[in-house]
């Protein structure tokens, strides 16, 4: 695990009280609650950023190649995945 560093946060009194109430209800320290909140936020936003980057890359690839799936092809493939069938990715076409 990487070494920890100290960072200060300025919370308004309402937020500080809410964190303290939540920490008490969870039988955790306010410090733990704030760390957990920050870690969850950062993880969620990193995933959101990666999704955005993947979408841009897919759009660029489509613009360069013209390869795509029709809505019906994508729906059929996704329904097979949902049903747990062995569904290889469908072939793209122009």
N, C-alpha and C positions, 0 to 999 in steps of 0.2 A: 504494500500500500504506500502511495506517495506520502511524503512528509506533509504535515498540516501547517498552515500558516494562519495567522490571525487577521481577521477583517472586521471592521466595525460596520454596524448597520444602525441607521437612525430610523426608528419606528415612531409613528405617531402614537399617542397614548391609547387610542382605541384598538389599534392593531396589536400593540404590546399586551393589552389586557386579554384580547381574544386568543393570542398565542399562549398566554399563561393559563387561561381556562382550559384550552384544548390539551395542553401538556398535563395539567392536573387530571383531567378526565381520562387521559391515556396512560397515566402513571409514568410519564416521561418528563424529561427536563425541557424547558423552553428551547434550550440550545439544540436538543435532538429534533424537536419539531421543526425548527427553522432550517436545520441542515437537510432534513428529509424533504421539506418543501422545495428547497433550492435544487437538490439533486433530481427530484421528479420533474421540476420545471425544465432544467437543462436537458435532461434526457428526452423529454417530449419535444422540445424545440429543436434539438439536434435531429430527431427523426423527421420532424416537419421540414427542416431544411434539406435533409437528404431526399425526401419525397419530391420536393420542389426541383432539386437538381436532377433527379431521375426523370421527372416529367420534361424538363427542358432538353435533356439528352435524347429522350424518346422523340420529342417534336423535331429536333434537329435531324435525327436519323430518318424520320419519315420524310422530311423535306428533301433530304439527299437521295433517298432510295425509292420513295413512293410505296414501300412495302407496308401493308396494313392487314387487319382482319376486319371482316364485316361485323356488324352488331350481332347477327345470328350466329356466326362462327364463335365469337367471344362468349356469347350466352351458352352455347352448347358445351364449350370447353369448361366454363366455370361450373355448369351444372354437373358435369362429370367429376370435377374435383370435389364439389360439395357432397356428392354421393359416395365419395371414397374410391371411385374407379381409378384405375391406372390410366391417366390421361396425359399423353405426351402433348407438348405445346403444339398447337396447329400450325401448319405452314402458312406463312404470309404470302400475299399475292399483290400484284400491282393493279 
